Amino acid sequence: MSPKKTNARLEGIAAIMSNADTCGVIVDKNGKILASTPRFSEISGNKKTFRNLQEIFRDLPDVSSLKPNGDIRLVLNNSGKEITAKAVSTFQEDGNLAIIFRAPQNERILEERLELFHSAFEHSTDAITITKVDGTIIDVNDAFTKIFGYTREEVIGKTTALVKSKHSTRDFYNQMWESLDKHDQWKGEIINCRKDGMEIPVWLTITPIYLDGKKIGYMGIESDISERKNLEQQLIQTEKLATIGQLAAGIAHEIGTPLNIISGNAEYMLLDMKESEKGCQELLTIISQTKRMTQLMRQLLDFARPNILSLEPVNVNAVIKGVLDFVRLQFKMNDIEVKTNLEENLPKVYGDPALLYQVFLNTIVNAFQAMTRGGELRIHTSAENDGVNKGKIIVRIKDTGEGIQPENIERVFTPFFTTKEPGKGTGLGLAVTRRIVQEHNGTIKIDSEVGKGTAVVIMFNAFEPQKKSESKRKS
């Protein structure tokens, strides 16, 4: 067979050899190589051009004895390593033999691929978990340890229930397993739990792992979607505020004047009445309730109206001390002890002093109202420089009050939501507080346990004054 026909023959069978692990070679009856595919030298572990199969493989059998689909155990001359190849097909023409076989990659290529997969596994920003079929953890990557706070040693050998939160019910997991059995995959949003108890919303994808057609485990990939959820909540909150603003403006316009008329007439009627006369107490009630409604309307308008910030460097410790001076007598009368730990030389916050005063007043008054039978209020300020919260001013306000039910913790920031008795709260205090904090590019978080109290953590960026560099001219 001529070289042109030989190459044409190989090209004709290229479709069979399209797999990356497949190669082909044509030899004469003495094993002399007439033509080969580009992958042949790579799969055989040789980069040089050889003239004879015997130069590549040690103890090569008679090539004419090779049968289709027969196993060929070959030893590489250059390394002495043994590989097992399977002939895909053979045929003879003009005394020449074409062999198409599928051979495993040499160890170097396999090692490169393993290193590639291992690098992708380790450097993924998503948490990856490899488990057995029963959910026992075989391995996790670095992202898993960072997101959930566990070390590898703490999770390997445990089940994935280790990060299960109270939100994942038995019915939820039953549906997940049904989907895995039916569709060979599951994906969806789930709330898992860190080692420190903090809940994290994640987008979880689970796919099975097969070996020789048998399912041997699962791979779970979890993406932390906390930031996305926070943005969604902020968007919802913004839409609510816009609706409340329109509602407040309309109500104030329609109700404000009638309320003033009612209150004014009631006060006029009281001028000629004595306290003992019939109807006097009823008029006093009308006046007090119209004033309460007027105050609520004013709060609504203040809440809906955007704040115009008057920014300046603010000493947070000084603001807190000012609030405590204002409420100290009330706390003392209600048997509430105030303990402070205000860090000295605390960096300032760039903000509006009046609005920051309102933030701490609302928070401290809420704590006071939660301690109906007395208690202890702890206030702690600090400058964090731990790498995570670097350049942050953190204020922790903790009471020993009644606490908040878990399902209500996020709702307390919703306008008009209140856990107080009717007539003792409008449900706007914390909503206003969070809005002011966010306007100062800060965050506010509440942790609470029923019967043990509530902790409010407020975080602001530390103020960093611009340093003016003085340039001196050389005379």
C-alpha positions in Angstrom: 0.0 0.0 0.0 1.4 3.4 -0.9 1.9 6.1 1.7 -1.0 8.1 0.2 -3.4 5.2 0.4 -2.1 4.4 3.9 -2.8 7.9 5.2 -6.2 7.9 3.4 -7.0 4.7 5.2 -6.3 6.3 8.5 -8.3 9.3 7.7 -11.2 7.1 6.7 -11.3 5.6 10.2 -10.8 8.9 12.0 -14.4 8.9 13.2 -13.7 5.7 15.2 -10.6 7.3 16.7 -12.3 10.6 17.6 -12.1 9.7 21.3 -9.1 11.4 23.0 -8.0 8.0 24.3 -8.1 6.2 21.0 -5.3 5.9 18.5 -4.4 4.0 15.3 -1.3 2.7 13.6 -0.6 0.8 10.4 2.4 -1.6 10.2 3.7 -4.2 7.8 4.1 -7.9 8.8 7.4 -7.1 10.5 5.9 -4.4 12.7 7.4 -1.5 10.7 5.3 1.6 11.2 3.8 2.9 7.9 1.5 5.5 9.4 0.0 6.5 12.8 -2.4 9.0 14.2 -1.1 12.1 16.0 -2.4 10.7 19.4 -0.4 7.5 19.0 2.9 8.9 20.2 1.2 10.7 23.1 -0.8 7.7 24.3 2.2 5.4 24.0 4.2 7.8 26.1 6.7 8.6 23.4 7.3 11.9 21.7 10.0 10.7 19.2 9.2 9.3 15.8 9.8 5.5 15.7 10.1 3.3 12.8 9.1 0.0 14.4 6.6 -1.1 17.1 9.4 -3.0 18.8 11.2 0.3 19.5 8.2 1.3 21.5 6.9 -1.8 23.2 9.0 -4.6 24.9 8.2 -8.2 24.0 5.6 -7.3 21.4 3.8 -10.3 20.1 3.5 -11.2 16.4 1.3 -8.4 15.0 -0.4 -10.8 12.7 -1.8 -12.6 15.7 -3.7 -9.6 17.1 -7.4 -10.1 17.1 -10.2 -7.5 17.2 -11.3 -6.6 20.8 -8.5 -8.6 22.3 -6.6 -7.3 25.2 -2.9 -6.3 24.6 -0.6 -6.1 27.6 2.3 -3.9 26.5 5.4 -2.7 28.3 6.9 0.6 27.3 10.6 0.4 26.5 11.4 4.0 27.6 10.0 3.6 31.1 9.4 -0.1 31.7 5.8 0.7 32.7 3.0 -1.6 31.7 -0.2 -0.5 30.0 -3.2 -2.6 28.9 -4.7 -1.7 25.5 -7.8 -3.1 23.8 -7.8 -3.5 20.1 -10.9 -1.8 18.6 -10.5 -3.3 15.2 -7.9 -4.8 12.9 -7.8 -5.5 9.2 -5.3 -6.6 6.6 -4.7 -5.2 3.1 -1.8 -5.7 0.8 0.0 -7.5 3.6 -0.2 -4.5 5.9 -2.0 -4.4 9.2 -4.0 -1.5 10.6 -4.7 -1.5 14.4 -7.1 0.8 16.1 -7.0 0.5 19.8 -8.1 2.4 22.9 -5.3 2.7 25.5 -5.2 4.5 28.8 -3.3 7.7 29.1 0.2 7.5 30.5 0.6 8.4 34.1 2.0 11.8 33.4 -1.2 12.9 31.5 -3.4 11.3 34.2 -1.4 13.2 36.9 -1.9 16.4 35.0 -5.6 15.9 34.8 -5.9 14.9 38.4 -3.9 18.0 39.4 -6.3 20.1 37.3 -9.4 18.6 38.8 -7.9 18.9 42.3 -7.0 22.6 41.7 -10.5 23.3 40.5 -11.9 21.5 43.6 -9.7 23.4 46.1 -9.9 26.8 44.5 -13.6 26.9 43.8 -15.3 29.8 45.6 -18.3 27.5 46.1 -18.4 24.9 48.9 -18.0 21.4 47.4 -18.9 18.3 49.4 -18.2 14.7 48.2 -20.2 12.1 50.0 -21.0 8.4 50.0 -24.5 7.2 48.9 -25.6 7.4 52.6 -24.5 11.0 52.9 -21.3 10.4 54.8 -18.8 13.1 54.0 -15.6 11.9 52.2 -14.1 15.3 51.5 -14.8 19.0 51.4 -12.9 21.8 49.8 -11.4 25.0 51.4 -14.5 27.1 50.5 -16.6 24.7 52.6 -14.4 25.3 55.6 -14.5 29.1 55.2 -18.3 29.3 54.6 -19.4 26.9 57.4 -16.5 27.3 59.9 -15.6 23.6 60.2 -12.2 22.1 59.6 -11.9 19.1 57.3 -11.2 16.8 60.3 -14.4 17.9 61.9 -16.6 17.0 59.0 -15.0 13.9 57.2 -16.8 10.8 58.4 -19.9 12.8 59.5 -23.1 13.2 57.5 -24.3 16.3 55.8 -26.8 16.7 58.6 -23.9 18.5 60.3 -24.9 21.8 58.6 -28.7 21.2 58.7 -30.7 24.1 60.0 -34.2 24.1 61.6 -35.7 25.2 58.3 -34.9 21.9 56.6 -37.8 19.6 57.6 -38.1 15.8 57.1 -40.6 16.4 54.3 -38.1 18.7 52.6 -35.4 16.1 52.6 -37.8 13.4 51.4 -38.7 15.5 48.4 -35.0 16.1 47.8 -34.2 12.4 47.7 -37.2 11.6 45.5 -36.0 14.2 43.0 -32.4 12.7 43.1 -33.8 9.2 42.5 -36.1 10.3 39.7 -34.0 13.0 37.9 -30.4 12.2 39.0 -30.0 15.7 40.3 -31.5 18.3 42.7 -31.0 22.0 42.8 -32.7 24.7 44.9 -32.4 27.2 47.7 -31.8 25.9 51.2 -30.8 27.5 54.5 -27.8 25.7 56.2 -26.1 26.4 59.5 -22.5 27.4 60.3 -20.6 25.9 63.2 -21.3 29.0 65.2 -25.0 28.7 64.7 -25.3 31.4 62.1 -27.7 30.5 59.3 -26.6 30.9 55.7 -28.8 30.8 52.6 -27.2 28.8 49.8 -28.0 27.6 46.3 -27.4 23.9 46.4 -26.8 21.6 43.4 -26.5 17.8 44.1 -25.4 15.3 41.4 -24.6 11.6 41.7 -21.2 10.1 41.2 -21.0 6.9 39.2 -18.2 4.3 38.8 -18.6 1.5 36.2 -22.3 2.3 36.0 -22.9 2.1 39.8 -23.8 5.0 41.9 -21.1 5.4 44.6 -21.8 8.8 46.0 -22.9 12.4 45.5 -21.3 15.8 44.9 -22.9 18.9 46.4 -22.0 22.4 45.3 -23.2 25.2 47.6 -23.1 28.9 46.6 -23.5 31.5 49.4 -26.4 33.7 48.4 -26.4 35.8 51.5 -25.5 39.0 49.6 -28.2 38.4 47.0 -30.8 37.8 49.7 -29.9 41.0 51.5 -30.2 42.9 48.2 -33.6 41.3 47.6 -34.7 42.4 51.1 -33.4 45.9 50.6 -35.4 46.1 47.3 -38.5 44.9 49.0 -38.0 47.3 51.9 -37.4 50.2 49.4 -40.7 49.4 47.6 -42.5 49.3 51.0 -41.1 52.6 52.0 -42.2 54.2 48.7 -45.7 52.9 49.2 -45.8 54.1 52.8 -44.5 57.5 51.7 -47.4 57.9 49.3 -49.9 56.6 51.8 -48.6 58.9 54.6 -48.7 62.0 52.4 -52.3 61.2 51.4 -53.4 60.4 54.9 -51.8 63.5 56.4 -53.5 65.7 53.9 -57.0 64.1 54.3 -56.9 63.5 58.1 -54.7 66.3 59.5 -57.3 69.1 59.2 -60.3 67.0 60.7 -58.1 65.9 63.6 -57.2 69.6 64.4 -60.9 70.6 64.2 -61.9 67.7 66.6 -59.1 68.5 69.1 -59.8 72.2 68.9 -63.5 71.9 69.5 -63.0 69.4 72.4 -60.5 71.9 74.1 -63.0 74.8 73.6 -65.8 72.8 75.3 -63.5 72.1 78.2 -63.0 75.8 78.9 -66.5 76.1 80.5 -66.5 72.7 82.2 -65.4 71.4 85.6 -63.6 68.1 86.1 -66.6 66.7 87.9 -69.1 67.5 85.2 -70.4 64.7 83.0 -68.6 64.4 79.7 -65.3 66.0 81.0 -63.3 62.8 81.0 -64.7 61.8 77.6 -63.5 65.1 76.1 -60.1 64.6 77.7 -59.9 61.2 76.1 -60.8 62.7 72.7 -58.1 65.3 73.0 -55.4 62.7 74.1 -56.3 60.3 71.3 -56.4 63.0 68.6 -52.9 64.1 69.8 -51.7 60.5 69.5 -53.0 60.2 66.0 -51.4 63.5 65.1 -48.1 62.3 66.5 -48.4 59.1 64.5 -49.0 61.1 61.3 -45.9 63.2 62.0 -43.9 60.0 62.5 -45.2 58.6 59.3 -44.2 61.7 57.4 -40.8 61.8 59.0 -40.3 58.1 58.1 -41.4 58.5 54.5 -39.5 61.8 53.9 -35.9 61.3 52.9 -33.4 62.6 55.4 -31.1 65.4 54.4 -27.8 64.4 56.1 -25.6 67.0 57.7 -22.4 65.0 57.8 -19.4 65.6 60.1 -17.0 63.4 62.1 -19.0 62.1 65.1 -17.8 60.7 68.4 -20.1 57.7 68.8 -19.1 57.3 72.5 -20.2 60.9 73.2 -23.5 60.4 71.4 -24.2 57.2 73.5 -23.3 59.0 76.7 -25.7 61.8 75.8 -28.6 59.3 75.3 -27.8 57.6 78.6 -27.8 60.9 80.4 -31.3 61.5 78.9 -32.8 58.2 80.0 -30.7 57.5 83.2 -33.4 58.6 85.6 -36.0 56.5 83.9 -33.7 53.4 84.0 -33.0 53.9 87.7 -36.7 54.2 88.6 -37.4 50.9 86.8 -34.5 49.0 88.4 -32.4 48.7 85.3 -28.6 48.7 85.7 -26.5 50.2 82.8 -23.0 48.9 82.2 -20.8 50.4 79.6 -17.5 49.4 78.0 -16.7 52.2 75.6 -13.3 51.9 73.9 -11.0 54.8 74.5 -9.7 56.7 71.5 -12.5 55.2 69.3 -12.2 56.4 65.7 -15.0 58.7 64.7 -17.9 58.0 62.3 -18.7 60.3 59.4 -22.4 61.0 60.0 -25.3 63.2 61.1 -25.1 63.7 64.9 -28.8 64.2 65.3 -29.7 61.1 63.3 -27.1 59.0 65.1 -28.6 60.2 68.4 -32.0 59.0 67.2 -30.5 55.6 66.3 -29.1 55.0 69.7 -32.1 56.5 71.5 -34.5 54.2 69.6 -32.4 51.2 70.3 -31.8 51.9 74.0 -35.5 52.8 74.6 -36.5 49.5 73.0 -34.1 47.6 75.3 -35.6 49.5 78.3 -39.2 48.6 77.2 -38.2 44.9 76.9 -37.1 44.8 80.6 -40.5 45.2 82.3 -39.2 43.7 85.5 -35.8 45.4 85.6 -32.6 43.9 84.3 -29.2 44.9 82.9 -28.3 46.8 79.8 -24.7 46.4 78.5 -23.3 48.8 75.9 -19.9 48.0 74.3 -18.1 49.9 71.6 -15.0 48.8 69.7 -12.9 49.4 66.6 -12.5 46.1 64.7 -9.3 45.4 62.8 -9.5 41.6 62.5 -9.2 41.5 58.7 -12.9 40.7 58.2 -14.3 43.9 59.8 -11.2 46.0 59.4 -11.9 49.8 59.7 -15.3 49.2 61.3 -16.8 50.8 64.4 -19.1 48.2 66.2 -21.7 49.1 68.8 -23.2 46.2 70.8 -26.3 46.9 72.9 -27.6 44.0 74.9 -30.5 43.7 77.3 -31.7 40.9 79.6 -35.4 41.4 78.6 -38.0 39.1 77.3 -36.4 38.4 73.9 -37.9 38.1 70.5 -39.5 35.0 68.9 -37.2 33.7 66.1 -39.8 34.2 63.4 -40.2 37.9 64.4 -36.5 38.9 64.4 -36.5 40.1 60.7 -40.1 41.4 61.0 -39.2 43.9 63.7 -37.7 46.1 61.0 -40.9 46.1 59.0 -42.9 49.3 59.3 -45.9 49.1 61.7 -44.9 45.7 63.0 -44.6 45.7 66.8 -44.6 43.1 69.6 -45.8 45.6 72.1 -49.3 45.9 73.5 -51.8 48.0 71.5 -51.3 51.7 72.1 -47.7 51.3 73.3 -45.9 51.4 70.0 -46.3 52.4 66.4 -43.9 49.8 64.9 -41.8 52.5 63.3 -38.9 52.9 65.7 -36.6 50.1 64.4 -37.7 50.7 60.8 -36.5 54.3 61.1 -33.4 53.1 62.9 -32.4 50.7 60.1 -33.1 53.3 57.5 -30.8 55.8 59.2 -28.1 53.2 59.7 -28.2 52.3 56.0 -28.1 55.9 55.0 -24.8 56.0 56.9 -23.6 53.0 54.9 -23.8 50.9 58.1 -25.5 47.6 59.1 -27.7 46.6 62.0 -28.3 43.0 63.2 -30.4 41.6 65.9 -29.7 38.3 67.9 -32.3 37.3 70.4 -33.3 34.4 72.6 -36.7 34.2 74.2 -36.4 34.6 78.0 -32.7 35.6 77.9 -32.6 38.9 76.1 -31.7 40.7 72.8 -28.4 42.0 71.4 -28.4 44.7 68.7 -25.1 45.0 66.8 -24.7 48.2 64.8 -21.6 48.6 62.5 -20.3 51.8 60.8 -17.3 52.6 58.7 -14.6 54.3 60.7 -13.9 57.9 59.5 -10.5 58.3 57.9 -9.6 61.9 57.4 -7.7 62.7 54.2 -4.0 63.4 54.9 -2.8 66.6 53.3 0.8 66.3 52.1 2.7 69.5 52.2 5.2 69.9 49.4 8.2 72.1 50.1 9.8 74.1 47.3 13.5 74.1 47.1 14.8 77.6 47.0 
